[in-house]
């Protein structure tokens, strides 16, 4: 639910829709970052985030729940030293390819080698997902690329290849999620006609174009948010999962195919649930996704990074509500400000989704000394 007028009046002294003046223009490099079809992506909000954080003094930033890495990449384009973290491997690959990578790109020869048929390769993806996702040729292509990934010795090259596979699969799949099968959402657009091999080639070009050196040693971590050490960064940006209205808000449920693909279903936690129609993998626990644990999780994460400026990205359709989050952050930070803007979500919505669920208020809750 969006806050009522009575609820909003409780925080009006700190709530503003204005953004501070910021010299210069929105970084051109950040404009290049692809809009991946990913739940909760802040790509369309990047200019607002950039303006809002303009008056804050910080030289280093931690993107604690990095997702598509678009915010981490924005910080990199602003010249900051950037650390990213996410507990999903495919999200970690995106951040490694774009934020932690200051110079490596995939050459045409490397791309050709990745796409070259290989004798004796496994056909796990083709055998497992035929009739569920993509065409047999598409699935065979994924097996081929994975068989050739071992030839890439540089982890940055591997991350670029895997990030490109992630983008290719998101663009090829109707609605960009892996909870639906068939072509029930086929609206005739080019993305649904282009084979994965061509999506992959285009995606490599997109990610190669993002690679640059901002003069900083940027790092990408993969792990639970509570396992990341404070690191001494000036600013911690948090965009955690929200307590879902329905189970389909689960990232593993929506993107299980991408998470399995990132390790060829060999990582712990990517074992296929054979009773699942779409070959899901087990859900992973996060305390931010449950009403019984969310409040404590926020209080603990605020306390963990108490020495840094905290910027929490949140939405009016999330739980806890704004008033509760302000109260929790004030236990750690003496000054807490909120900047708000209206935002309409388009990703993953359909005719059955109520308009009030699409239109929300987005908040940047800023805690500092």
Wavefront OBJ file of the C-alpha trace (Angstrom):
o trace
v 0.000 0.000 0.000
v 1.070 3.538 -0.629
v 1.250 5.705 2.522
v -1.930 7.548 3.430
v -1.952 11.354 3.739
v -1.923 10.939 7.527
v 1.129 8.701 7.369
v 2.930 11.062 5.011
v 2.305 14.036 7.313
v 4.345 12.290 9.997
v 7.509 12.678 7.958
v 6.877 15.836 5.962
v 9.572 17.853 7.792
v 12.172 15.495 6.297
v 10.430 14.438 3.098
v 11.189 16.352 -0.079
v 10.737 15.856 -3.786
v 13.468 18.377 -4.543
v 16.942 17.311 -5.548
v 20.101 19.236 -4.743
v 21.904 21.150 -7.460
v 24.797 19.263 -8.972
v 27.409 20.727 -11.295
v 28.030 19.191 -14.676
v 25.906 16.712 -16.559
v 24.806 13.147 -15.971
v 27.811 10.957 -16.902
v 27.681 9.940 -20.556
v 29.095 6.514 -19.754
v 26.205 5.766 -17.391
v 23.756 6.432 -20.226
v 25.227 3.457 -22.094
v 24.359 0.935 -19.425
v 21.798 -1.499 -20.885
v 18.306 -1.647 -19.443
v 18.156 -5.274 -18.449
v 14.713 -6.719 -17.854
v 15.256 -7.304 -14.166
v 12.882 -6.946 -11.226
v 13.604 -3.797 -9.241
v 16.236 -2.455 -11.638
v 17.022 1.203 -10.970
v 18.353 1.910 -14.460
v 15.578 4.365 -15.342
v 16.115 6.118 -12.000
v 19.857 6.653 -12.415
v 19.652 10.382 -13.272
v 17.524 10.964 -10.165
v 19.914 8.966 -7.984
v 22.874 10.893 -9.423
v 21.259 14.271 -8.720
v 20.099 13.294 -5.252
v 23.551 12.160 -4.183
v 25.210 15.177 -5.777
v 25.791 17.144 -2.582
v 27.037 14.196 -0.559
v 30.789 14.050 -0.064
v 32.138 10.583 -0.798
v 35.071 9.137 -2.668
v 34.178 5.448 -2.283
v 30.893 3.544 -2.412
v 29.608 0.038 -1.685
v 26.618 -1.160 -3.730
v 25.512 -3.816 -1.249
v 22.745 -5.487 -3.299
v 24.119 -4.781 -6.755
v 21.631 -6.644 -8.979
v 22.189 -5.480 -12.550
v 25.157 -3.333 -11.337
v 23.736 -0.219 -12.980
v 24.077 1.850 -9.777
v 27.569 0.518 -9.139
v 28.485 1.453 -12.693
v 27.053 4.947 -12.124
v 29.370 5.352 -9.135
v 32.279 4.182 -11.287
v 31.353 6.715 -13.992
v 31.377 9.383 -11.258
v 35.020 8.527 -10.545
v 34.407 6.795 -7.209
v 36.171 3.719 -5.895
v 33.434 1.109 -6.065
v 32.757 -2.155 -4.274
v 29.746 -4.256 -5.289
v 28.120 -7.280 -3.697
v 25.286 -9.650 -4.518
v 24.496 -13.206 -3.461
v 23.494 -14.243 -6.991
v 26.314 -15.418 -9.233
v 24.901 -13.997 -12.450
v 24.588 -10.598 -10.741
v 28.196 -10.917 -9.556
v 29.250 -11.639 -13.158
v 27.512 -8.458 -14.331
v 29.368 -6.391 -11.727
v 32.694 -8.094 -12.444
v 32.325 -7.424 -16.166
v 31.334 -3.769 -15.863
v 32.464 -2.340 -12.505
v 35.509 -4.350 -11.401
v 36.806 -4.658 -14.965
v 38.963 -1.678 -15.931
v 40.410 -2.905 -19.208
v 39.603 -6.405 -20.495
v 37.348 -6.833 -23.522
v 36.412 -9.842 -25.647
v 38.007 -9.891 -29.097
v 36.245 -11.081 -32.247
v 38.489 -14.158 -32.230
v 37.515 -14.990 -28.661
v 33.826 -14.627 -29.469
v 34.224 -16.862 -32.513
v 36.019 -19.466 -30.377
v 33.232 -19.387 -27.782
v 30.644 -20.071 -30.484
v 32.566 -22.860 -32.215
v 31.085 -26.407 -31.900
v 33.185 -28.638 -29.693
v 33.431 -32.405 -29.779
v 32.663 -34.297 -26.617
v 30.860 -31.380 -25.003
v 28.016 -31.921 -22.583
v 24.430 -31.343 -23.676
v 22.980 -30.752 -20.223
v 21.038 -27.584 -21.070
v 19.559 -28.974 -24.279
v 18.465 -32.205 -22.566
v 17.107 -30.502 -19.462
v 15.253 -27.486 -20.864
v 13.959 -28.589 -24.273
v 10.262 -27.780 -24.409
v 10.550 -25.379 -21.466
v 12.692 -22.410 -22.516
v 14.011 -21.392 -25.933
v 14.472 -23.480 -29.064
v 16.698 -26.551 -29.290
v 19.198 -24.532 -31.336
v 19.276 -21.869 -28.621
v 19.817 -24.437 -25.882
v 22.513 -26.178 -27.913
v 24.236 -22.809 -28.338
v 24.350 -22.321 -24.549
v 25.947 -25.746 -24.122
v 28.537 -24.881 -26.788
v 29.519 -21.575 -25.188
v 29.848 -23.197 -21.780
v 32.061 -25.936 -23.231
v 34.380 -23.261 -24.615
v 34.461 -21.000 -21.561
v 37.350 -23.014 -20.124
v 39.559 -21.529 -22.861
v 39.183 -18.073 -21.293
v 41.874 -17.823 -18.629
v 41.158 -14.242 -17.559
v 38.251 -14.117 -15.108
v 37.221 -10.751 -16.536
v 36.822 -12.337 -19.978
v 34.709 -15.095 -18.471
v 32.568 -12.533 -16.665
v 32.024 -10.627 -19.910
v 30.967 -13.819 -21.672
v 28.606 -14.827 -18.871
v 27.169 -11.318 -18.578
v 26.510 -11.402 -22.321
v 24.730 -14.758 -21.993
v 22.612 -13.296 -19.177
v 21.541 -10.312 -21.274
v 20.891 -12.549 -24.294
v 18.626 -14.853 -22.280
v 16.720 -11.960 -20.695
v 16.037 -10.411 -24.086
v 15.065 -13.706 -25.720
v 12.661 -14.809 -22.955
v 9.092 -13.410 -23.017
v 8.667 -10.913 -20.136
v 12.288 -11.561 -19.142
v 11.374 -14.023 -16.384
v 11.660 -17.785 -16.178
v 8.330 -18.553 -14.564
v 6.492 -18.752 -17.889
v 6.952 -21.142 -20.786
v 5.971 -21.054 -24.435
v 5.242 -17.896 -26.357
v 2.031 -16.736 -24.652
v 3.569 -13.271 -24.315
v 4.880 -13.085 -27.879
v 4.088 -9.586 -29.146
v 6.124 -9.944 -32.321
v 9.081 -7.850 -31.220
v 12.544 -8.432 -32.637
v 13.996 -9.777 -29.375
v 11.737 -12.822 -29.532
v 12.720 -13.566 -33.121
v 16.482 -13.191 -32.797
v 18.295 -16.451 -31.907
v 20.424 -16.518 -28.766
v 23.630 -16.644 -30.810
v 22.860 -13.237 -32.338
v 21.693 -11.804 -29.017
v 25.000 -12.989 -27.551
v 27.090 -11.290 -30.244
v 25.168 -8.042 -29.750
v 25.503 -8.282 -25.977
v 29.283 -8.759 -26.163
v 29.488 -5.519 -28.142
v 27.325 -3.754 -25.537
v 29.443 -4.894 -22.586
v 32.756 -4.305 -24.380
v 31.646 -0.714 -24.888
v 31.112 -0.292 -21.140
v 34.678 -1.204 -20.168
v 36.848 1.694 -19.022
v 39.405 2.554 -16.342
v 38.240 5.175 -13.866
v 41.600 5.206 -12.096
v 40.302 3.269 -9.097
v 40.696 -0.307 -7.867
v 37.089 -1.466 -8.015
v 36.042 -4.824 -6.570
v 33.050 -7.158 -6.963
v 32.124 -9.478 -4.092
v 29.628 -12.310 -4.050
v 27.990 -13.184 -0.759
v 25.414 -12.467 1.898
v 25.096 -8.775 2.719
v 25.918 -9.437 6.367
v 29.166 -11.163 5.431
v 30.586 -8.090 3.672
v 33.011 -6.288 6.005
v 32.489 -2.528 6.557
v 35.537 -1.902 4.290
v 35.858 1.743 5.312
v 33.862 3.055 2.333
v 32.361 6.524 2.568
v 28.887 5.591 1.326
v 26.842 2.391 1.352
v 23.976 2.167 -1.143
v 21.348 -0.431 -0.260
v 18.587 -1.694 -2.527
v 17.518 -4.877 -0.698
v 14.714 -7.275 -1.620
v 11.264 -6.213 -0.441
v 8.836 -8.358 1.495
v 6.828 -9.705 -1.448
v 3.127 -9.251 -2.024
v 3.255 -12.661 -3.673
v 5.812 -15.449 -3.988
v 6.634 -14.429 -7.564
v 8.676 -11.530 -6.151
v 11.383 -14.090 -5.336
v 14.525 -13.505 -7.391
v 15.435 -17.195 -7.456
v 11.956 -18.092 -8.674
v 12.087 -15.531 -11.474
v 15.726 -15.986 -12.502
v 16.587 -19.581 -11.555
v 17.647 -20.317 -15.141
v 20.165 -17.455 -15.150
v 21.560 -18.434 -11.753
v 21.978 -22.038 -12.862
v 23.499 -21.000 -16.180
v 26.121 -18.865 -14.410
v 27.793 -22.031 -13.045
v 26.348 -24.622 -15.447
v 24.281 -25.817 -12.476
v 27.410 -26.921 -10.562
v 27.395 -24.415 -7.684
v 25.862 -25.434 -4.368
v 22.252 -24.297 -4.324
v 21.673 -24.760 -8.058
v 20.479 -28.349 -7.853
v 17.379 -28.684 -10.003
v 14.075 -29.400 -8.290
v 12.919 -32.200 -10.576
v 9.278 -31.878 -9.571
v 9.237 -28.314 -10.854
v 7.670 -27.784 -14.270
v 10.302 -25.152 -15.162
v 13.227 -26.932 -13.445
v 13.619 -24.441 -10.632
v 16.412 -24.415 -8.067
v 15.863 -24.111 -4.285
v 14.928 -20.721 -2.861
v 17.561 -18.923 -0.811
v 16.723 -17.358 2.486
v 17.083 -13.630 2.977
v 15.664 -12.011 6.117
v 14.606 -8.949 4.120
v 11.865 -10.967 2.419
v 9.807 -11.915 5.476
v 7.681 -9.752 7.768
v 8.887 -11.644 10.831
v 12.554 -10.889 10.140
v 12.674 -7.729 7.978
v 12.718 -5.130 10.773
v 15.577 -6.848 12.584
v 17.466 -7.272 9.300
v 17.290 -3.550 8.559
v 18.379 -2.597 12.055
v 21.350 -4.992 11.850
v 22.456 -3.829 8.395
v 22.218 -0.156 9.408
v 24.313 -0.907 12.491
v 26.871 -2.885 10.468
v 27.634 0.127 8.279
v 27.132 2.799 10.912
v 30.464 4.475 10.116
v 29.445 5.207 6.507
v 26.772 7.400 4.982
v 23.835 5.077 4.288
v 21.561 5.502 1.281
v 18.572 3.155 1.297
v 16.606 2.848 -1.932
v 13.059 1.823 -1.137
v 9.519 1.888 -2.451
v 6.122 2.740 -0.998
v 4.883 -0.755 -1.863
v 7.529 -2.370 0.327
v 7.529 -3.565 3.923
v 8.432 -2.138 6.433
v 6.751 1.175 5.728
v 8.578 4.481 5.524
v 7.856 5.524 9.115
v 9.328 2.278 10.455
v 12.443 2.547 8.294
v 13.037 6.106 9.473
v 12.736 5.000 13.084
v 15.156 2.109 12.549
v 17.750 4.249 10.768
v 17.591 6.972 13.425
v 18.907 4.449 15.957
v 22.187 4.585 14.058
v 22.171 7.912 12.237
v 21.390 11.289 13.880
v 20.439 12.919 10.570
v 17.975 11.112 8.314
v 16.538 12.709 5.177
v 14.174 11.383 2.537
v 13.896 12.276 -1.123
v 10.852 11.001 -2.987
v 9.727 10.696 -6.580
v 6.823 8.999 -8.271
v 7.707 6.009 -10.415
v 5.752 3.635 -12.615
v 6.970 0.077 -12.982
v 6.655 -1.539 -16.391
v 8.743 -4.665 -15.993
v 6.909 -7.932 -15.549
v 3.488 -6.297 -15.375
v 0.444 -7.443 -17.254
v -3.231 -6.554 -17.609
v -4.122 -8.264 -14.340
v -1.806 -6.064 -12.274
v -3.660 -3.272 -10.501
v -2.620 0.247 -11.467
v -1.825 1.144 -7.857
v 0.745 -1.662 -7.794
v 2.482 -0.230 -10.860
v 2.561 3.378 -9.616
v 4.617 3.851 -6.459
v 6.689 6.405 -4.613
v 10.408 5.692 -4.746
v 12.453 6.842 -1.764
v 16.110 7.523 -1.161
v 16.493 7.479 2.620
v 19.819 9.065 3.534
v 21.393 8.603 6.960
v 24.520 10.484 7.979
v 26.288 12.036 10.939
l 1 2 3 4 5 6 7 8 9 10 11 12 13 14 15 16 17 18 19 20 21 22 23 24 25 26 27 28 29 30 31 32 33 34 35 36 37 38 39 40 41 42 43 44 45 46 47 48 49 50 51 52 53 54 55 56 57 58 59 60 61 62 63 64 65 66 67 68 69 70 71 72 73 74 75 76 77 78 79 80 81 82 83 84 85 86 87 88 89 90 91 92 93 94 95 96 97 98 99 100 101 102 103 104 105 106 107 108 109 110 111 112 113 114 115 116 117 118 119 120 121 122 123 124 125 126 127 128 129 130 131 132 133 134 135 136 137 138 139 140 141 142 143 144 145 146 147 148 149 150 151 152 153 154 155 156 157 158 159 160 161 162 163 164 165 166 167 168 169 170 171 172 173 174 175 176 177 178 179 180 181 182 183 184 185 186 187 188 189 190 191 192 193 194 195 196 197 198 199 200 201 202 203 204 205 206 207 208 209 210 211 212 213 214 215 216 217 218 219 220 221 222 223 224 225 226 227 228 229 230 231 232 233 234 235 236 237 238 239 240 241 242 243 244 245 246 247 248 249 250 251 252 253 254 255 256 257 258 259 260 261 262 263 264 265 266 267 268 269 270 271 272 273 274 275 276 277 278 279 280 281 282 283 284 285 286 287 288 289 290 291 292 293 294 295 296 297 298 299 300 301 302 303 304 305 306 307 308 309 310 311 312 313 314 315 316 317 318 319 320 321 322 323 324 325 326 327 328 329 330 331 332 333 334 335 336 337 338 339 340 341 342 343 344 345 346 347 348 349 350 351 352 353 354 355 356 357 358 359 360 361 362 363 364 365 366 367 368 369
